[in-house]
Amino acid sequence: MAKHISAKEARNKFSDLMGSVHYGGQEVIVERSGRPMAAVIPVEVYERLVAERRARFEVMDRIRSRVPEFTFEEIDKDVNKAIAEVRKTNAPCRS
């Protein structure tokens, strides 16, 4: 669970804050007027988050590269055709 401190306290105790984050693995949320403004996290956590984000984007890029490119006109035509078919199928039910 992250510790919440004010920006003023973070500024006044920055050295202690860095020590508790680095050595203690503490996660700290810095607030201004009670609103969260920043998070101070251990470098290992940051590096893990960046690596996970990069991996997710690589998966998305692989998926995107396998999907064929369609023009807006092709997509619009398919959508309108599907809508027309649904309306045609449901038309007898509307009587």
C-alpha positions as CSV (number, residue, x, y, z in Angstrom):
1,M,0.0,0.0,0.0
2,A,1.4,3.4,-1.0
3,K,2.1,6.0,1.6
4,H,0.5,9.4,0.9
5,I,2.4,12.6,1.8
6,S,2.0,16.3,1.0
7,A,4.2,18.0,-1.6
8,K,5.6,20.2,1.2
9,E,6.5,17.2,3.4
10,A,8.1,15.5,0.3
11,R,10.2,18.6,-0.3
12,N,11.2,18.9,3.3
13,K,12.0,15.2,3.7
14,F,13.2,14.4,0.2
15,S,16.3,12.5,1.4
16,D,14.3,10.3,3.7
17,L,11.7,9.8,1.0
18,M,14.3,8.6,-1.4
19,G,15.7,6.2,1.2
20,S,12.4,4.7,2.1
21,V,11.6,4.2,-1.6
22,H,15.0,2.8,-2.6
23,Y,16.0,0.8,0.4
24,G,12.5,0.0,1.9
25,G,10.7,-0.6,-1.4
26,Q,8.1,1.9,-0.3
27,E,5.7,3.5,-2.9
28,V,4.8,7.1,-2.1
29,I,2.0,9.2,-3.6
30,V,2.8,12.9,-3.4
31,E,-0.3,15.1,-3.0
32,R,-1.0,18.8,-3.4
33,S,-4.1,20.1,-1.6
34,G,-5.1,16.5,-1.0
35,R,-5.0,15.6,-4.7
36,P,-2.5,12.9,-5.9
37,M,0.0,14.6,-8.2
38,A,2.9,12.2,-8.5
39,A,4.1,8.8,-7.5
40,V,7.6,7.9,-6.3
41,I,8.4,4.2,-6.9
42,P,11.5,2.0,-6.8
43,V,13.4,1.9,-10.0
44,E,12.8,-1.9,-10.2
45,V,9.1,-1.3,-10.2
46,Y,9.4,1.4,-12.9
47,E,11.6,-0.8,-15.1
48,R,9.1,-3.7,-14.8
49,L,6.2,-1.4,-15.7
50,V,8.0,-0.1,-18.7
51,A,9.0,-3.6,-19.9
52,E,5.4,-4.8,-19.5
53,R,4.1,-1.8,-21.5
54,R,6.6,-2.4,-24.2
55,A,5.7,-6.1,-24.4
56,R,2.0,-5.2,-24.7
57,F,2.7,-2.8,-27.5
58,E,4.8,-5.4,-29.3
59,V,1.8,-7.9,-29.1
60,M,-0.5,-5.2,-30.5
61,D,2.0,-4.4,-33.3
62,R,2.2,-8.1,-34.3
63,I,-1.6,-8.4,-34.3
64,R,-2.0,-5.2,-36.3
65,S,0.6,-6.4,-38.9
66,R,-1.5,-9.5,-39.6
67,V,-4.8,-7.6,-40.1
68,P,-5.4,-6.5,-43.6
69,E,-5.7,-2.8,-44.4
70,F,-9.1,-1.6,-45.3
71,T,-10.1,1.8,-46.6
72,F,-12.8,3.8,-44.8
73,E,-15.1,3.3,-47.8
74,E,-14.7,-0.5,-47.6
75,I,-15.6,-0.5,-44.0
76,D,-18.5,1.9,-44.4
77,K,-19.9,-0.3,-47.2
78,D,-19.6,-3.5,-45.1
79,V,-21.3,-1.8,-42.1
80,N,-24.1,-0.4,-44.2
81,K,-24.7,-3.8,-45.8
82,A,-24.8,-5.5,-42.3
83,I,-27.3,-2.9,-41.1
84,A,-29.5,-3.4,-44.1
85,E,-29.5,-7.2,-43.6
86,V,-30.4,-6.9,-40.0
87,R,-33.2,-4.4,-40.8
88,K,-34.5,-6.7,-43.5
89,T,-34.5,-9.7,-41.2
90,N,-36.2,-7.8,-38.4
91,A,-38.8,-6.0,-40.6
92,P,-41.5,-8.7,-40.4
93,C,-41.3,-8.5,-36.6
94,R,-42.2,-4.8,-36.6
95,S,-45.7,-5.3,-37.9
